[in-house]
Amino acid sequence: MAATPSGTPRRPRRTMRQRIVRRVVMVVPLVLLATVAARMGWLDQAADQITFRHANWFDDTALVEHFRTVVTHDGMTDTPGRCLLFIVNGNDPPDAARFDVMEKHSGSCPGDSKTLPKLFTLKVNRIDQTVQTDWGSPNTFHPMPH
């Protein structure tokens, strides 16, 4: 084995095949991990944990995105998040809101496109940062599961 000018032995050069195999061995598990994380909803949950803040309780758009992640993760519906429609009641006071969670049937969302079934309602107290739902018991509200 040849030595460098400082006297330390030089590593043998890697062949092209060794370089390719080394990269594949590194990349394939990472791609599989990312795919599993996306399918399990872990990436959506992580993004929600990072981006949802105290001030977002007064932002309907942020609340809808937060609820889209929560209701699909907590098993309140089997409907994919992209197929949920949140209707905000515009007559509620500024410190409270009601969101009707509907199942839309259009585009990539299966079902009769002439229907828009209501799944449940979310009642939000923005000041206390609490949510109640009538999921599983229509018109009878209870704390939203977490």
Z-matrix of the N, CA and C atoms (Angstrom, degrees):
N
C 1 1.436
C 2 1.527 1 107.68
N 3 1.303 2 116.10 1 134.22
C 4 1.463 3 121.14 2 -178.33
C 5 1.514 4 109.94 3 -75.34
N 6 1.316 5 115.82 4 155.07
C 7 1.466 6 121.15 5 -179.18
C 8 1.520 7 109.30 6 -113.14
N 9 1.317 8 114.93 7 153.37
C 10 1.466 9 120.67 8 175.58
C 11 1.516 10 107.92 9 -80.29
N 12 1.360 11 117.92 10 168.55
C 13 1.471 12 119.47 11 179.84
C 14 1.525 13 112.80 12 -57.26
N 15 1.351 14 117.86 13 -25.16
C 16 1.466 15 119.15 14 -179.48
C 17 1.523 16 111.72 15 -84.44
N 18 1.320 17 116.70 16 -4.59
C 19 1.449 18 119.75 17 176.15
C 20 1.522 19 114.67 18 98.15
N 21 1.326 20 118.09 19 -5.44
C 22 1.471 21 119.54 20 179.43
C 23 1.523 22 108.83 21 -82.76
N 24 1.330 23 116.96 22 145.48
C 25 1.467 24 119.26 23 -179.60
C 26 1.533 25 111.10 24 -67.99
N 27 1.303 26 116.29 25 143.72
C 28 1.460 27 123.04 26 -179.56
C 29 1.530 28 108.64 27 -88.49
N 30 1.357 29 116.31 28 138.25
C 31 1.471 30 120.63 29 176.59
C 32 1.519 31 108.98 30 -71.82
N 33 1.328 32 116.20 31 143.63
C 34 1.468 33 117.67 32 176.36
C 35 1.537 34 109.57 33 -66.55
N 36 1.307 35 116.49 34 145.93
C 37 1.468 36 121.07 35 179.49
C 38 1.519 37 109.68 36 -68.53
N 39 1.333 38 114.96 37 144.23
C 40 1.460 39 120.29 38 177.36
C 41 1.515 40 108.74 39 -84.39
N 42 1.311 41 114.02 40 142.88
C 43 1.456 42 118.10 41 176.88
C 44 1.528 43 108.96 42 -78.95
N 45 1.324 44 116.83 43 166.55
C 46 1.463 45 121.73 44 178.54
C 47 1.526 46 110.01 45 -59.91
N 48 1.307 47 115.76 46 -40.49
C 49 1.464 48 119.81 47 179.79
C 50 1.529 49 110.86 48 -61.95
N 51 1.313 50 117.80 49 -43.14
C 52 1.462 51 121.58 50 178.68
C 53 1.538 52 110.73 51 -62.54
N 54 1.318 53 117.10 52 -39.41
C 55 1.468 54 120.81 53 178.81
C 56 1.522 55 111.22 54 -64.37
N 57 1.326 56 116.15 55 -43.84
C 58 1.465 57 120.53 56 -179.26
C 59 1.532 58 109.94 57 -65.16
N 60 1.324 59 116.90 58 -46.48
C 61 1.464 60 120.78 59 -179.61
C 62 1.527 61 109.94 60 -60.84
N 63 1.298 62 117.67 61 -41.49
C 64 1.468 63 121.84 62 -179.76
C 65 1.528 64 111.05 63 -62.44
N 66 1.320 65 117.20 64 -42.51
C 67 1.470 66 120.94 65 179.17
C 68 1.524 67 111.31 66 -67.85
N 69 1.328 68 116.70 67 -41.73
C 70 1.471 69 120.54 68 179.46
C 71 1.528 70 110.04 69 -63.15
N 72 1.323 71 117.00 70 -42.17
C 73 1.463 72 121.58 71 179.63
C 74 1.536 73 110.56 72 -62.66
N 75 1.302 74 118.57 73 -28.97
C 76 1.467 75 122.20 74 178.26
C 77 1.526 76 111.42 75 -83.85
N 78 1.310 77 118.38 76 -40.84
C 79 1.459 78 122.32 77 -171.38
C 80 1.529 79 112.84 78 -79.20
N 81 1.316 80 118.78 79 -42.03
C 82 1.462 81 121.80 80 -175.13
C 83 1.537 82 111.85 81 -58.44
N 84 1.327 83 120.50 82 -49.20
C 85 1.471 84 118.97 83 178.30
C 86 1.535 85 112.53 84 -62.28
N 87 1.326 86 117.42 85 -36.06
C 88 1.460 87 119.87 86 178.54
C 89 1.523 88 111.44 87 -65.92
N 90 1.310 89 117.79 88 -40.72
C 91 1.465 90 121.65 89 177.88
C 92 1.527 91 109.72 90 -65.41
N 93 1.312 92 117.75 91 -42.94
C 94 1.462 93 121.09 92 178.21
C 95 1.529 94 111.18 93 -62.88
N 96 1.301 95 117.23 94 -42.42
C 97 1.467 96 121.52 95 178.28
C 98 1.528 97 111.00 96 -62.84
N 99 1.310 98 117.47 97 -44.23
C 100 1.463 99 121.36 98 178.80
C 101 1.521 100 111.16 99 -63.93
N 102 1.325 101 117.32 100 -39.70
C 103 1.464 102 121.47 101 178.90
C 104 1.524 103 110.78 102 -64.76
N 105 1.319 104 117.07 103 -46.18
C 106 1.458 105 121.03 104 178.94
C 107 1.532 106 110.13 105 -62.63
N 108 1.322 107 117.56 106 -43.98
C 109 1.460 108 121.34 107 179.78
C 110 1.525 109 111.23 108 -61.42
N 111 1.310 110 117.98 109 -39.62
C 112 1.465 111 121.44 110 179.09
C 113 1.524 112 110.53 111 -68.70
N 114 1.323 113 117.37 112 -44.05
C 115 1.477 114 120.92 113 -178.96
C 116 1.521 115 112.08 114 -66.39
N 117 1.315 116 117.94 115 -34.97
C 118 1.458 117 121.46 116 -178.67
C 119 1.536 118 112.09 117 -81.22
N 120 1.315 119 117.05 118 -8.62
C 121 1.458 120 120.23 119 179.89
C 122 1.516 121 113.69 120 84.45
N 123 1.322 122 117.00 121 8.21
C 124 1.457 123 120.26 122 -177.96
C 125 1.520 124 111.76 123 -65.40
N 126 1.330 125 117.13 124 -35.21
C 127 1.464 126 119.65 125 -179.93
C 128 1.528 127 110.53 126 -67.60
N 129 1.344 128 117.01 127 -41.05
C 130 1.468 129 120.20 128 177.72
C 131 1.517 130 111.13 129 -63.50
N 132 1.327 131 116.50 130 -41.67
C 133 1.463 132 120.36 131 179.62
C 134 1.526 133 110.99 132 -65.14
N 135 1.316 134 116.40 133 -42.37
C 136 1.466 135 120.11 134 179.54
C 137 1.529 136 110.49 135 -63.88
N 138 1.319 137 116.33 136 -43.78
C 139 1.473 138 119.48 137 178.13
C 140 1.516 139 110.84 138 -62.56
N 141 1.331 140 117.36 139 -39.92
C 142 1.462 141 120.74 140 178.69
C 143 1.524 142 110.80 141 -64.48
N 144 1.323 143 117.33 142 -42.21
C 145 1.465 144 121.39 143 179.18
C 146 1.531 145 111.29 144 -62.18
N 147 1.309 146 116.02 145 -36.35
C 148 1.463 147 120.50 146 -176.96
C 149 1.522 148 111.71 147 -78.80
N 150 1.332 149 117.34 148 -39.24
C 151 1.466 150 119.74 149 -170.61
C 152 1.522 151 115.07 150 -95.13
N 153 1.347 152 119.60 151 -23.32
C 154 1.463 153 120.07 152 -176.04
C 155 1.521 154 109.68 153 -81.55
N 156 1.320 155 116.63 154 121.06
C 157 1.466 156 123.53 155 -175.44
C 158 1.522 157 110.97 156 -122.86
N 159 1.333 158 116.26 157 172.35
C 160 1.464 159 123.50 158 -179.85
C 161 1.526 160 112.02 159 -54.73
N 162 1.302 161 118.15 160 -44.28
C 163 1.465 162 121.82 161 -177.40
C 164 1.532 163 111.82 162 -66.89
N 165 1.316 164 117.66 163 -19.86
C 166 1.459 165 121.10 164 -178.19
C 167 1.529 166 112.81 165 -68.75
N 168 1.319 167 118.61 166 -14.40
C 169 1.457 168 120.81 167 178.47
C 170 1.527 169 110.68 168 -65.22
N 171 1.311 170 118.30 169 -17.34
C 172 1.466 171 122.12 170 179.44
C 173 1.528 172 111.74 171 -104.16
N 174 1.311 173 117.23 172 6.15
C 175 1.461 174 123.03 173 179.88
C 176 1.535 175 108.06 174 -114.37
N 177 1.335 176 116.54 175 108.20
C 178 1.462 177 120.42 176 -176.15
C 179 1.525 178 112.70 177 -60.46
N 180 1.312 179 117.69 178 -37.83
C 181 1.469 180 120.78 179 -179.90
C 182 1.523 181 110.81 180 -63.38
N 183 1.329 182 116.71 181 -44.70
C 184 1.468 183 120.41 182 178.61
C 185 1.523 184 111.00 183 -65.51
N 186 1.337 185 116.82 184 -39.40
C 187 1.463 186 120.02 185 177.95
C 188 1.528 187 111.52 186 -62.68
N 189 1.331 188 116.12 187 -43.16
C 190 1.465 189 119.67 188 179.95
C 191 1.523 190 110.24 189 -60.65
N 192 1.317 191 118.36 190 -45.05
C 193 1.467 192 120.59 191 179.22
C 194 1.527 193 110.97 192 -64.31
N 195 1.319 194 116.81 193 -39.00
C 196 1.467 195 121.19 194 177.57
C 197 1.528 196 109.95 195 -63.79
N 198 1.335 197 117.13 196 -48.03
C 199 1.464 198 121.08 197 -179.31
C 200 1.522 199 111.78 198 -65.83
N 201 1.318 200 117.25 199 -34.41
C 202 1.468 201 120.49 200 178.17
C 203 1.536 202 109.65 201 -58.95
N 204 1.310 203 116.74 202 -41.31
C 205 1.467 204 121.38 203 178.53
C 206 1.527 205 110.82 204 -71.50
N 207 1.336 206 116.69 205 -45.25
C 208 1.464 207 120.91 206 -175.32
C 209 1.527 208 112.01 207 -65.12
N 210 1.339 209 118.04 208 -47.91
C 211 1.468 210 119.20 209 -174.88
C 212 1.530 211 112.04 210 -68.49
N 213 1.323 212 118.15 211 -30.76
C 214 1.465 213 119.02 212 177.52
C 215 1.531 214 110.57 213 -77.81
N 216 1.322 215 117.83 214 -36.72
C 217 1.465 216 121.38 215 -179.47
C 218 1.531 217 111.71 216 -72.45
N 219 1.332 218 117.12 217 -39.06
C 220 1.465 219 120.58 218 -176.80
C 221 1.520 220 113.31 219 -81.77
N 222 1.329 221 117.56 220 3.23
C 223 1.454 222 120.68 221 175.50
C 224 1.516 223 114.66 222 77.87
N 225 1.324 224 117.34 223 18.85
C 226 1.460 225 119.81 224 178.82
C 227 1.525 226 111.14 225 -72.96
N 228 1.310 227 116.95 226 -20.05
C 229 1.462 228 121.81 227 175.83
C 230 1.522 229 109.34 228 -154.28
N 231 1.318 230 115.19 229 149.69
C 232 1.464 231 120.88 230 175.27
C 233 1.518 232 111.02 231 -91.52
N 234 1.324 233 115.98 232 -5.90
C 235 1.462 234 121.60 233 -179.64
C 236 1.524 235 109.17 234 -68.72
N 237 1.332 236 118.32 235 133.35
C 238 1.475 237 119.84 236 177.08
C 239 1.529 238 110.82 237 -60.21
N 240 1.312 239 116.67 238 148.00
C 241 1.460 240 121.96 239 -178.30
C 242 1.519 241 113.67 240 -54.81
N 243 1.328 242 117.38 241 -34.26
C 244 1.464 243 120.33 242 -178.70
C 245 1.526 244 111.63 243 -69.87
N 246 1.337 245 117.07 244 -15.81
C 247 1.471 246 121.50 245 -178.48
C 248 1.527 247 112.07 246 -101.60
N 249 1.321 248 117.19 247 11.71
C 250 1.462 249 121.18 248 176.69
C 251 1.519 250 109.66 249 -100.99
N 252 1.319 251 115.20 250 140.68
C 253 1.459 252 121.81 251 178.18
C 254 1.517 253 107.38 252 -122.69
N 255 1.321 254 117.12 253 127.66
C 256 1.454 255 122.67 254 -179.00
C 257 1.526 256 108.43 255 -107.03
N 258 1.327 257 116.31 256 118.79
C 259 1.455 258 122.11 257 179.20
C 260 1.521 259 107.36 258 -103.05
N 261 1.326 260 117.49 259 121.08
C 262 1.452 261 122.75 260 -178.91
C 263 1.520 262 109.10 261 -92.43
N 264 1.338 263 116.17 262 129.84
C 265 1.460 264 121.05 263 176.91
C 266 1.530 265 107.61 264 -75.89
N 267 1.312 266 116.91 265 114.72
C 268 1.462 267 122.00 266 -176.94
C 269 1.513 268 114.67 267 -77.85
N 270 1.328 269 118.51 268 -6.39
C 271 1.467 270 121.36 269 -178.58
C 272 1.516 271 113.44 270 -94.05
N 273 1.312 272 118.04 271 1.75
C 274 1.462 273 121.39 272 -178.36
C 275 1.524 274 110.62 273 -78.46
N 276 1.349 275 117.35 274 155.22
C 277 1.471 276 120.05 275 176.61
C 278 1.523 277 110.88 276 -66.29
N 279 1.342 278 117.98 277 162.69
C 280 1.473 279 121.28 278 -176.38
C 281 1.529 280 114.30 279 -61.71
N 282 1.340 281 117.92 280 -26.94
C 283 1.467 282 119.43 281 -176.74
C 284 1.534 283 112.86 282 -92.49
N 285 1.324 284 116.96 283 4.77
C 286 1.463 285 120.94 284 179.14
C 287 1.527 286 108.70 285 -143.13
N 288 1.307 287 116.10 286 160.95
C 289 1.466 288 120.07 287 177.53
C 290 1.517 289 109.07 288 -157.07
N 291 1.317 290 114.98 289 152.47
C 292 1.462 291 121.61 290 172.63
C 293 1.524 292 107.71 291 -120.95
N 294 1.309 293 114.87 292 133.55
C 295 1.457 294 121.77 293 177.66
C 296 1.526 295 107.99 294 -118.96
N 297 1.321 296 117.07 295 119.26
C 298 1.464 297 120.62 296 170.84
C 299 1.520 298 107.28 297 -85.39
N 300 1.320 299 116.00 298 125.27
C 301 1.462 300 121.09 299 -179.60
C 302 1.525 301 107.40 300 -97.03
N 303 1.326 302 114.87 301 116.01
C 304 1.459 303 122.12 302 -176.10
C 305 1.530 304 109.30 303 -113.58
N 306 1.325 305 114.62 304 155.84
C 307 1.461 306 120.90 305 177.39
C 308 1.527 307 107.78 306 -105.23
N 309 1.331 308 116.16 307 112.56
C 310 1.465 309 118.43 308 -178.56
C 311 1.524 310 110.66 309 -89.90
N 312 1.320 311 113.97 310 150.29
C 313 1.464 312 121.46 311 -178.48
C 314 1.523 313 108.11 312 -128.36
N 315 1.312 314 115.74 313 84.84
C 316 1.464 315 120.33 314 177.26
C 317 1.514 316 108.36 315 -158.00
N 318 1.314 317 115.66 316 161.77
C 319 1.473 318 119.87 317 179.46
C 320 1.514 319 111.33 318 57.84
N 321 1.336 320 116.45 319 -119.77
C 322 1.466 321 121.12 320 -178.14
C 323 1.530 322 112.58 321 -88.34
N 324 1.340 323 117.47 322 5.04
C 325 1.463 324 121.48 323 179.85
C 326 1.528 325 109.11 324 -96.00
N 327 1.337 326 117.67 325 118.06
C 328 1.463 327 120.65 326 -175.23
C 329 1.528 328 112.41 327 -71.05
N 330 1.317 329 115.62 328 158.70
C 331 1.459 330 121.63 329 176.89
C 332 1.507 331 111.49 330 123.25
N 333 1.334 332 115.20 331 175.22
C 334 1.452 333 122.48 332 -179.67
C 335 1.529 334 109.56 333 -71.54
N 336 1.328 335 116.87 334 116.93
C 337 1.469 336 120.84 335 -175.70
C 338 1.524 337 112.45 336 -67.81
N 339 1.323 338 118.35 337 -9.65
C 340 1.461 339 120.95 338 179.03
C 341 1.527 340 111.94 339 -88.21
N 342 1.339 341 117.32 340 -5.02
C 343 1.463 342 120.45 341 -178.56
C 344 1.525 343 110.60 342 -113.50
N 345 1.324 344 115.19 343 154.42
C 346 1.465 345 122.91 344 176.97
C 347 1.534 346 106.66 345 -142.81
N 348 1.361 347 116.54 346 74.35
C 349 1.460 348 118.71 347 -174.07
C 350 1.532 349 113.10 348 -67.82
N 351 1.332 350 114.26 349 138.97
C 352 1.470 351 120.55 350 176.17
C 353 1.524 352 107.90 351 -84.16
N 354 1.344 353 115.95 352 127.89
C 355 1.455 354 120.98 353 -179.69
C 356 1.530 355 110.97 354 -89.30
N 357 1.335 356 116.37 355 -49.51
C 358 1.460 357 122.35 356 -179.74
C 359 1.519 358 109.24 357 -171.03
N 360 1.331 359 115.96 358 175.37
C 361 1.465 360 121.94 359 179.23
C 362 1.522 361 108.84 360 -119.86
N 363 1.326 362 116.09 361 144.16
C 364 1.460 363 122.86 362 174.23
C 365 1.523 364 108.02 363 -113.06
N 366 1.332 365 117.30 364 127.83
C 367 1.467 366 122.57 365 174.79
C 368 1.524 367 107.39 366 -106.65
N 369 1.329 368 116.20 367 120.68
C 370 1.465 369 121.77 368 -174.87
C 371 1.512 370 109.89 369 -109.81
N 372 1.335 371 116.78 370 128.25
C 373 1.458 372 122.68 371 170.01
C 374 1.522 373 105.48 372 -101.89
N 375 1.316 374 116.03 373 104.73
C 376 1.469 375 120.80 374 -173.49
C 377 1.523 376 112.19 375 -68.14
N 378 1.323 377 117.98 376 -33.70
C 379 1.469 378 121.25 377 -178.17
C 380 1.529 379 110.54 378 -69.35
N 381 1.341 380 116.66 379 -50.19
C 382 1.466 381 121.20 380 -178.95
C 383 1.523 382 113.06 381 -82.21
N 384 1.324 383 116.34 382 -9.54
C 385 1.465 384 122.83 383 -178.36
C 386 1.535 385 110.88 384 56.59
N 387 1.336 386 114.71 385 48.82
C 388 1.453 387 120.93 386 178.03
C 389 1.523 388 109.37 387 -121.21
N 390 1.324 389 115.31 388 155.28
C 391 1.458 390 121.30 389 -179.64
C 392 1.529 391 108.22 390 -133.20
N 393 1.324 392 115.03 391 134.77
C 394 1.452 393 121.21 392 172.80
C 395 1.522 394 108.06 393 -119.98
N 396 1.321 395 115.36 394 153.14
C 397 1.458 396 119.76 395 -178.29
C 398 1.523 397 110.30 396 -140.37
N 399 1.315 398 115.46 397 154.91
C 400 1.461 399 119.87 398 173.08
C 401 1.526 400 110.52 399 -104.31
N 402 1.322 401 116.61 400 22.64
C 403 1.469 402 122.55 401 178.18
C 404 1.527 403 108.67 402 -61.33
N 405 1.305 404 116.11 403 125.79
C 406 1.455 405 121.03 404 179.08
C 407 1.515 406 114.20 405 83.88
N 408 1.324 407 118.18 406 -11.23
C 409 1.465 408 122.14 407 179.71
C 410 1.531 409 108.12 408 -150.52
N 411 1.334 410 118.03 409 81.07
C 412 1.468 411 121.41 410 -175.01
C 413 1.535 412 113.20 411 -50.63
N 414 1.335 413 114.66 412 131.28
C 415 1.468 414 124.90 413 178.55
C 416 1.525 415 114.47 414 66.96
N 417 1.324 416 118.87 415 6.72
C 418 1.456 417 122.94 416 173.07
C 419 1.521 418 106.54 417 -117.80
N 420 1.337 419 116.24 418 109.91
C 421 1.460 420 120.72 419 -172.95
C 422 1.523 421 112.21 420 -91.28
N 423 1.315 422 115.01 421 144.44
C 424 1.456 423 124.37 422 178.49
C 425 1.531 424 107.37 423 -145.88
N 426 1.345 425 117.62 424 162.40
C 427 1.469 426 119.57 425 179.86
C 428 1.530 427 111.60 426 -57.55
N 429 1.313 428 115.06 427 141.06
C 430 1.461 429 120.41 428 -179.97
C 431 1.536 430 109.47 429 -70.31
N 432 1.337 431 117.14 430 133.72
C 433 1.468 432 118.81 431 179.00
C 434 1.525 433 111.57 432 -65.62
N 435 1.326 434 115.96 433 147.22
C 436 1.467 435 121.40 434 176.55
C 437 1.464 436 108.98 435 -131.25
